[in-house]
Amino acid sequence: MAAVFLHKKRKPRLEQGHPWVYKSEIERTDGDIVPGQLVSVQNHLGKYLATGYYNEASQLTVRIVSYSPIEAMTKEFFVERFTRCFLHRQRFVKGAQSYRLVYGEADFLPGLIVDKFENTLVVQLLTLGMDLCRDQIVEALVQVMKPVGIYERSDVSIRELEGLKQTKGLLYGDCAKHVDILENGLRIRVDIEEGQKTGYFFDQRENRAAIAPLMTGWGHRSGINLTEVEENGVTQMLPVNANGKVVTFPLWDGASVLECFSHTGSFTLNACQFGAKKVTCLDISEHAIESARTNVALNGFEDRVEFVVADAFEYLRTQVKGLDERKLRSVAGAAGQAKIDTSKPVGTGGRTWDVVILDPPAFAKTKSAVEGACRGYKDINLHGMKLVNEGGYLVTASCSYHMHPELFLETIHAAATDAGKLLRLIEFRGAGMDHPRILGVDEGHYLKFAIFEVRSK
């Protein structure tokens, strides 16, 4: 087997478990290397460290697949790896029939993503090494998972860095364009052909369920409290309003919720399931809102959800502007000032919610984009928290790896300072259990998810 020898003065990342070897770390090669083939990776003294596949066209030149010598990534190799992946999900995502089955480097299969949607598999082959093993991967998935169909969604720009074209299409069996899955007891329709990435984001499954405590407990703000009421000789605890009348609306204790960057409306669905009385579901994409509308209907939540197609940044700013106008008029009126022209109607903004959820796409896809990303995250969080009712909650996330957790929290803190808000961190989470992380591989720690209580200073 051809070999790669590493520089003496490089950082010992490989020995510490990191699965990537950069071109700058390679001192020399030995033997004729065919792009995409396996090579032995050795230190400057010739000591064996690992085996990985090689692609000189990429700055990330070797990706490690084994820490013991192997000759090739055969069907049997993938069968063994996929079996381990399946057993991990059976243990940690109990009862689920839909989840991320293979998560690249974290499952010791760099460059390969496999999502399971009920009996359909969707794969992404992101690197040359994995692309050359397409047949072995399909055969092994069929043997281990026995799917009705396998669909490829390798229509991502990262392949071009490997010298590959974007591609998608049927690889095995028969795949319907839409697949209905169950997540957290909710029915969700996934578009495996046109949906983002593989069609759905499983990494927020547990985070979506984490909003459950925020969805009820709001009735007292409207003067509604559980009170002993006697009806037909029977005394029971019923919701009663400030006028002493029994409230019959079943969601009297539910939260008002705004979900921005909704995509398929997954947070909206969970909010409704956990008792929210009204949800505003917003996305800039007509296709995304149609998907969300379908999912809301599948679960019978139509009467509680309003849909908005708009740019989240502009929508939040408009609401804050309206809120400021109303406050200005209120203050001016109380002080008897005549400087405010009240003959002009207040703008369409000014709404507030008990819970505001911000789950934007990655703002920083490269290290050089971090500064601009910080401005973006600060902007949406600053305006988002201004629209949270006093003592309500801001639920916010970032899927930008380059936006490290400490920087993410610092950015939100800066936004709170400028907004005149005090934030109390209730929960801070990462990706779900079907997205494991190798310790020392910071690139796998991309998702940050936080729940904050919002109060004014």
C-alpha positions as CSV (number, residue, x, y, z in Angstrom):
1,M,0.0,0.0,0.0
2,A,1.2,3.5,-0.8
3,A,2.1,5.6,2.3
4,V,2.0,9.2,3.5
5,F,4.6,10.5,5.9
6,L,3.8,13.4,8.1
7,H,6.1,16.3,9.1
8,K,8.0,16.0,12.4
9,K,6.9,19.5,13.6
10,R,3.2,19.2,12.9
11,K,0.6,19.2,15.7
12,P,-0.2,15.7,16.9
13,R,-3.9,16.0,16.0
14,L,-4.1,12.6,14.4
15,E,-2.7,10.9,17.5
16,Q,-5.3,12.7,19.5
17,G,-8.2,11.3,17.4
18,H,-8.7,13.9,14.7
19,P,-9.6,12.1,11.4
20,W,-8.2,14.7,9.0
21,V,-4.7,15.2,7.5
22,Y,-4.1,18.4,5.7
23,K,-1.8,18.8,2.7
24,S,0.4,21.1,4.8
25,E,1.0,18.3,7.3
26,I,2.4,15.9,4.7
27,E,6.2,15.7,4.2
28,R,6.3,13.2,1.4
29,T,4.5,10.2,-0.1
30,D,5.8,6.8,-1.0
31,G,4.4,4.7,-3.9
32,D,2.0,5.6,-6.7
33,I,-1.2,6.9,-5.3
34,V,-4.4,6.8,-7.3
35,P,-6.8,9.6,-6.1
36,G,-9.4,8.2,-3.8
37,Q,-7.5,5.1,-2.8
38,L,-6.4,4.1,0.7
39,V,-3.0,5.0,2.0
40,S,-1.0,4.2,5.1
41,V,-0.4,7.3,7.2
42,Q,2.9,7.3,9.1
43,N,4.8,9.7,11.3
44,H,8.2,11.1,10.3
45,L,9.9,8.0,11.8
46,G,7.8,5.6,9.7
47,K,5.5,4.5,12.6
48,Y,2.0,3.5,11.4
49,L,-0.7,5.8,12.7
50,A,-3.8,5.1,10.6
51,T,-5.3,4.3,7.2
52,G,-7.3,6.8,5.2
53,Y,-8.3,7.7,1.6
54,Y,-6.2,10.2,-0.3
55,N,-7.2,13.1,-2.6
56,E,-4.5,15.5,-3.6
57,A,-7.1,17.8,-5.1
58,S,-8.3,18.7,-1.7
59,Q,-6.5,20.7,1.0
60,L,-8.0,18.1,3.4
61,T,-5.9,15.4,1.7
62,V,-6.4,12.3,3.8
63,R,-9.5,11.3,5.7
64,I,-9.0,8.5,8.2
65,V,-11.2,5.4,8.1
66,S,-9.3,3.0,10.3
67,Y,-6.7,2.9,13.0
68,S,-5.5,-0.5,12.0
69,P,-4.3,-1.6,8.5
70,I,-7.0,-2.4,5.9
71,E,-6.6,-3.2,2.3
72,A,-9.8,-1.7,0.9
73,M,-13.2,-0.4,1.8
74,T,-15.2,-3.4,0.7
75,K,-18.8,-4.3,1.0
76,E,-17.9,-6.3,4.2
77,F,-16.1,-3.2,5.6
78,F,-19.3,-1.1,5.2
79,V,-21.6,-3.9,6.5
80,E,-19.6,-3.9,9.7
81,R,-19.6,-0.1,10.0
82,F,-23.4,0.2,9.2
83,T,-24.2,-2.5,11.7
84,R,-22.4,-0.5,14.4
85,C,-24.3,2.7,13.3
86,F,-27.6,0.9,13.5
87,L,-27.0,-0.6,16.9
88,H,-26.0,2.9,18.3
89,R,-29.3,4.4,17.0
90,Q,-31.3,1.5,18.4
91,R,-29.8,2.1,21.8
92,F,-30.1,5.9,21.9
93,V,-33.0,6.8,19.7
94,K,-35.4,4.2,21.1
95,G,-38.5,3.5,19.1
96,A,-37.7,5.9,16.3
97,Q,-37.9,4.7,12.7
98,S,-36.4,7.8,11.3
99,Y,-33.1,9.3,12.2
100,R,-29.5,10.0,11.0
101,L,-28.0,6.5,10.5
102,V,-24.5,7.6,9.4
103,Y,-22.9,10.8,10.6
104,G,-19.6,11.0,8.7
105,E,-16.5,11.3,10.8
106,A,-18.4,10.7,14.0
107,D,-19.3,7.2,12.8
108,F,-15.8,6.6,11.4
109,L,-17.1,7.0,7.8
110,P,-15.8,10.5,6.7
111,G,-17.6,12.0,3.7
112,L,-20.7,9.8,4.1
113,I,-24.1,10.8,5.4
114,V,-27.1,8.5,5.5
115,D,-30.5,9.5,6.8
116,K,-33.3,7.0,7.4
117,F,-36.8,8.1,6.7
118,E,-38.9,5.1,7.8
119,N,-38.0,2.5,5.1
120,T,-36.3,4.9,2.7
121,L,-32.6,5.9,2.9
122,V,-31.2,9.1,1.6
123,V,-27.4,9.2,1.2
124,Q,-24.8,12.0,0.6
125,L,-21.4,11.0,-0.9
126,L,-19.4,14.1,-0.2
127,T,-15.8,13.0,-1.0
128,L,-14.0,11.2,-3.8
129,G,-13.1,8.3,-1.5
130,M,-16.7,7.6,-0.7
131,D,-17.9,8.3,-4.2
132,L,-15.6,5.6,-5.6
133,C,-17.3,3.2,-3.1
134,R,-20.8,3.9,-4.2
135,D,-21.7,0.3,-5.2
136,Q,-20.2,-1.2,-2.0
137,I,-22.1,1.4,0.1
138,V,-25.4,0.6,-1.6
139,E,-25.0,-3.1,-1.4
140,A,-24.0,-2.9,2.3
141,L,-27.0,-0.7,3.2
142,V,-29.4,-3.0,1.4
143,Q,-28.0,-6.0,3.4
144,V,-28.0,-4.3,6.8
145,M,-31.1,-2.0,6.6
146,K,-33.2,-3.7,4.0
147,P,-34.8,-0.5,2.7
148,V,-37.5,-0.2,0.1
149,G,-35.3,2.4,-1.7
150,I,-32.1,4.5,-1.5
151,Y,-32.0,8.0,-2.9
152,E,-28.9,10.1,-3.4
153,R,-28.7,13.8,-2.5
154,S,-25.1,14.6,-3.4
155,D,-26.3,17.9,-4.9
156,V,-24.1,19.9,-2.5
157,S,-21.3,22.3,-3.4
158,I,-18.7,20.7,-1.0
159,R,-18.3,17.9,-3.6
160,E,-16.7,20.5,-6.0
161,L,-13.8,21.0,-3.6
162,E,-13.1,17.3,-4.2
163,G,-13.2,17.6,-8.0
164,L,-16.7,16.0,-8.1
165,K,-19.9,17.1,-9.8
166,Q,-23.1,17.6,-7.9
167,T,-25.6,14.8,-8.4
168,K,-28.8,13.2,-7.2
169,G,-31.1,10.4,-8.1
170,L,-32.4,6.9,-7.4
171,L,-29.7,4.4,-6.3
172,Y,-31.8,1.4,-5.4
173,G,-35.4,0.2,-5.3
174,D,-38.3,2.6,-5.4
175,C,-38.4,6.0,-3.5
176,A,-41.5,8.2,-3.2
177,K,-40.8,11.9,-3.5
178,H,-42.5,12.5,-0.1
179,V,-42.1,10.2,2.9
180,D,-44.1,10.6,6.1
181,I,-42.2,10.1,9.3
182,L,-42.9,10.3,13.0
183,E,-40.8,12.5,15.3
184,N,-41.8,13.2,19.0
185,G,-45.2,11.7,18.2
186,L,-45.7,14.1,15.3
187,R,-46.4,13.3,11.7
188,I,-44.0,15.1,9.3
189,R,-43.9,14.9,5.5
190,V,-40.4,15.0,4.1
191,D,-39.5,15.9,0.5
192,I,-36.4,13.8,-0.1
193,E,-36.0,15.1,-3.7
194,E,-36.2,18.9,-3.2
195,G,-36.0,19.4,0.6
196,Q,-32.9,21.1,2.1
197,K,-29.9,18.8,2.5
198,T,-31.3,15.3,2.7
199,G,-34.9,16.6,3.2
200,Y,-35.0,17.1,7.0
201,F,-32.9,18.1,9.9
202,F,-32.8,15.4,12.6
203,D,-30.2,17.1,14.8
204,Q,-32.8,19.2,16.6
205,R,-35.1,16.3,17.6
206,E,-34.4,16.5,21.3
207,N,-34.2,20.3,21.3
208,R,-37.6,20.5,19.8
209,A,-39.0,18.4,22.6
210,A,-37.1,20.7,25.1
211,I,-39.5,23.5,24.5
212,A,-42.4,21.6,26.2
213,P,-42.1,23.4,29.6
214,L,-42.4,26.8,27.9
215,M,-45.8,26.1,26.2
216,T,-48.1,26.2,29.2
217,G,-48.4,28.2,32.4
218,W,-49.5,31.5,30.8
219,G,-53.2,31.7,31.8
220,H,-52.6,33.8,34.9
221,R,-51.3,36.6,32.8
222,S,-54.8,37.0,31.4
223,G,-56.3,36.8,34.8
224,I,-57.3,33.1,34.5
225,N,-56.7,30.8,37.4
226,L,-57.8,27.4,38.5
227,T,-60.6,27.8,41.0
228,E,-63.0,25.4,42.8
229,V,-66.3,25.6,41.1
230,E,-69.5,23.8,42.0
231,E,-71.6,22.6,39.1
232,N,-74.6,20.3,39.5
233,G,-73.6,19.5,43.0
234,V,-70.1,18.5,42.0
235,T,-67.0,20.6,43.0
236,Q,-64.1,20.7,40.6
237,M,-61.1,22.8,39.7
238,L,-61.9,24.9,36.6
239,P,-60.2,27.8,34.9
240,V,-62.0,31.0,35.9
241,N,-61.3,34.5,34.5
242,A,-61.1,37.8,36.3
243,N,-64.9,38.3,35.9
244,G,-65.6,35.0,37.7
245,K,-66.7,33.2,34.5
246,V,-65.6,29.7,33.7
247,V,-63.3,29.6,30.7
248,T,-64.2,26.9,28.2
249,F,-61.3,27.5,25.7
250,P,-59.2,24.4,26.1
251,L,-55.9,26.1,25.4
252,W,-56.5,29.0,27.9
253,D,-53.1,28.3,29.6
254,G,-51.1,28.1,26.3
255,A,-48.3,30.3,25.1
256,S,-48.2,32.6,22.1
257,V,-45.2,31.6,19.9
258,L,-43.2,33.0,17.0
259,E,-41.0,30.6,15.0
260,C,-38.6,32.2,12.6
261,F,-36.7,30.3,9.9
262,S,-39.4,27.6,10.2
263,H,-38.3,25.4,7.3
264,T,-40.8,22.5,7.6
265,G,-42.4,23.9,10.8
266,S,-40.9,21.4,13.2
267,F,-40.8,23.7,16.2
268,T,-44.3,24.9,15.4
269,L,-45.6,21.4,15.5
270,N,-43.9,20.7,18.8
271,A,-45.2,24.0,20.2
272,C,-48.8,23.0,19.3
273,Q,-48.4,19.5,20.6
274,F,-47.2,20.8,24.0
275,G,-50.1,23.2,24.4
276,A,-49.3,26.5,22.6
277,K,-52.5,28.5,21.9
278,K,-51.3,30.4,18.9
279,V,-48.1,30.1,16.7
280,T,-46.8,32.4,14.0
281,C,-44.8,30.2,11.6
282,L,-42.4,32.3,9.4
283,D,-40.0,31.5,6.6
284,I,-38.7,33.5,3.6
285,S,-39.3,30.4,1.3
286,E,-42.7,29.8,-0.2
287,H,-41.8,26.1,-0.6
288,A,-40.8,25.9,3.1
289,I,-44.1,27.5,4.2
290,E,-46.1,25.1,2.0
291,S,-44.2,22.2,3.6
292,A,-45.0,23.6,7.1
293,R,-48.6,24.1,6.1
294,T,-48.9,20.5,5.0
295,N,-47.3,19.3,8.3
296,V,-49.6,21.4,10.4
297,A,-52.6,20.0,8.6
298,L,-51.3,16.4,9.0
299,N,-51.4,16.9,12.8
300,G,-54.7,18.9,13.0
301,F,-53.2,22.2,14.2
302,E,-54.6,24.4,11.5
303,D,-56.7,26.5,13.8
304,R,-53.7,27.5,15.9
305,V,-51.1,28.4,13.3
306,E,-50.7,31.5,11.1
307,F,-48.2,31.4,8.3
308,V,-46.0,34.3,7.2
309,V,-43.7,34.3,4.1
310,A,-41.2,37.0,4.9
311,D,-37.6,37.8,5.6
312,A,-37.1,37.2,9.3
313,F,-34.7,40.1,9.7
314,E,-37.2,42.6,8.2
315,Y,-40.2,41.0,10.0
316,L,-38.5,41.3,13.4
317,R,-37.5,44.9,12.8
318,T,-41.0,45.8,11.7
319,Q,-42.5,44.4,14.8
320,V,-39.9,46.2,17.0
321,K,-40.5,49.5,15.2
322,G,-44.3,49.1,15.7
323,L,-43.7,48.3,19.4
324,D,-41.5,51.4,19.8
325,E,-44.2,53.6,18.1
326,R,-46.9,52.3,20.5
327,K,-44.7,52.9,23.5
328,L,-43.8,56.4,22.3
329,R,-47.5,57.3,21.9
330,S,-48.4,55.8,25.3
331,V,-45.7,57.8,27.0
332,A,-46.6,61.0,25.2
333,G,-50.2,60.6,25.9
334,A,-49.6,60.1,29.6
335,A,-47.4,63.2,29.8
336,G,-50.0,65.3,27.9
337,Q,-47.6,66.0,25.0
338,A,-48.9,67.1,21.7
339,K,-45.8,66.4,19.6
340,I,-47.1,63.0,18.5
341,D,-49.5,63.0,15.6
342,T,-52.0,60.4,16.7
343,S,-54.1,61.0,13.6
344,K,-51.7,58.8,11.7
345,P,-52.4,55.1,12.2
346,V,-49.7,53.0,13.9
347,G,-47.8,50.7,11.6
348,T,-48.6,47.0,11.2
349,G,-45.9,46.0,13.7
350,G,-45.9,45.9,17.4
351,R,-46.7,42.3,18.2
352,T,-45.1,40.4,21.0
353,W,-45.1,36.8,22.0
354,D,-44.5,34.6,25.1
355,V,-41.9,32.6,23.3
356,V,-39.8,33.6,20.3
357,I,-37.8,30.8,18.5
358,L,-34.9,31.6,16.2
359,D,-33.4,28.7,14.2
360,P,-31.6,30.3,11.3
361,P,-29.4,28.6,8.7
362,A,-25.6,28.8,9.0
363,F,-24.4,32.4,8.8
364,A,-20.7,31.5,8.9
365,K,-19.8,28.7,6.5
366,T,-16.1,29.8,6.5
367,K,-13.8,31.3,9.1
368,S,-13.6,34.5,7.2
369,A,-17.4,34.9,7.5
370,V,-17.5,34.9,11.3
371,E,-17.5,38.7,11.8
372,G,-20.5,39.1,9.5
373,A,-22.2,36.1,11.1
374,C,-21.8,37.7,14.5
375,R,-23.6,40.8,13.3
376,G,-26.4,38.7,11.8
377,Y,-26.8,36.6,15.0
378,K,-26.7,39.7,17.2
379,D,-29.3,41.5,15.0
380,I,-31.9,38.7,15.0
381,N,-31.4,37.9,18.7
382,L,-31.6,41.6,19.7
383,H,-34.8,42.2,17.8
384,G,-36.2,38.8,18.8
385,M,-35.7,39.3,22.6
386,K,-37.4,42.7,22.3
387,L,-40.5,41.0,21.1
388,V,-40.6,38.5,24.1
389,N,-43.2,39.4,26.7
390,E,-41.7,40.2,30.1
391,G,-40.6,37.0,31.7
392,G,-41.1,35.0,28.5
393,Y,-38.5,32.9,26.7
394,L,-36.1,33.3,23.8
395,V,-35.2,30.0,22.1
396,T,-32.2,30.5,19.8
397,A,-29.8,28.3,17.9
398,S,-26.8,28.5,15.6
399,C,-25.6,25.7,13.2
400,S,-22.4,27.5,12.2
401,Y,-19.4,25.5,13.3
402,H,-17.1,28.6,13.1
403,M,-19.5,30.3,15.6
404,H,-18.0,28.6,18.6
405,P,-20.2,28.2,21.7
406,E,-18.4,30.9,23.7
407,L,-18.7,33.4,20.9
408,F,-22.3,32.5,20.4
409,L,-23.1,33.2,24.0
410,E,-21.0,36.4,24.0
411,T,-22.9,37.6,20.9
412,I,-26.3,37.0,22.5
413,H,-25.1,38.7,25.7
414,A,-24.0,41.8,23.7
415,A,-27.5,41.8,22.0
416,A,-29.2,41.7,25.4
417,T,-27.1,44.6,26.7
418,D,-28.0,46.7,23.7
419,A,-31.7,45.7,24.1
420,G,-31.8,46.6,27.8
421,K,-32.6,43.0,28.7
422,L,-31.4,40.5,31.3
423,L,-31.2,36.9,30.1
424,R,-31.3,33.9,32.4
425,L,-29.9,30.8,30.7
426,I,-32.2,27.9,31.3
427,E,-30.7,25.3,29.0
428,F,-27.8,24.9,26.6
429,R,-27.7,21.9,24.3
430,G,-26.1,20.5,21.2
431,A,-27.1,18.1,18.5
432,G,-29.1,14.9,19.2
433,M,-27.9,11.4,20.1
434,D,-28.0,10.3,16.4
435,H,-25.3,13.0,15.9
436,P,-22.5,11.8,18.1
437,R,-19.2,13.7,18.4
438,I,-15.6,12.6,18.6
439,L,-13.9,14.3,21.5
440,G,-11.2,16.6,20.1
441,V,-12.9,17.1,16.7
442,D,-14.3,20.5,17.3
443,E,-15.8,20.6,13.8
444,G,-18.5,18.2,15.0
445,H,-19.6,20.6,17.7
446,Y,-21.5,22.8,15.2
447,L,-25.0,23.1,16.8
448,K,-25.7,25.4,19.7
449,F,-29.2,25.6,21.2
450,A,-30.1,27.8,24.1
451,I,-33.3,28.7,26.0
452,F,-33.2,32.0,27.8
453,E,-35.7,33.7,30.2
454,V,-36.0,37.4,29.1
455,R,-36.5,40.2,31.6
456,S,-36.2,44.0,31.3
457,K,-33.6,45.9,33.3
